[in-house]
Amino acid sequence: MRLDRRTLAAAQAAYYAPTALAPLLSRRVFERVTGPKTEWWLVMTVSALVGAVAGSLALAARGPVTAETAVLGAGCAVGMGLVDVTYVCRRRISPVYLLDAAVQLPIAAAWVIGVSRG
């Protein structure tokens, strides 16, 4: 069974929204889960960007999903998944980020090879 693009966009938006909100709601809880951060401005920057992508994907899910939206969804998922894996392997970030990679990389694959138009 293949997902349609609208369903995938909605699912990715639903995953990204809490990801974007988490550091805004509680730095202490966020760092308890993901490990301490020395560059909090960078966490806020990523949060803002992930939130913008979530909003864009959620809006796109309301109608026909364009190629531009597919590139946005796939590109973000590939980028975030590869960053997770790379920096866990380099021991720069907590292994908990591999859980995120386990979600991001299948999302990327679905955009690239597994979704039908719609």
Secondary structure, 3 states (H helix, E strand, C coil): CCEEHHHHHHHHHHHHHHHHHHHHHCHHHHHHHHCCCCCHHHHHHHHHHHHHHHHHHHHHCCCCCCHHHHHHHHHHHHHHHHHHHHHHHCCCCCCCHHHHHHHHHHHHHHHHHHEECC
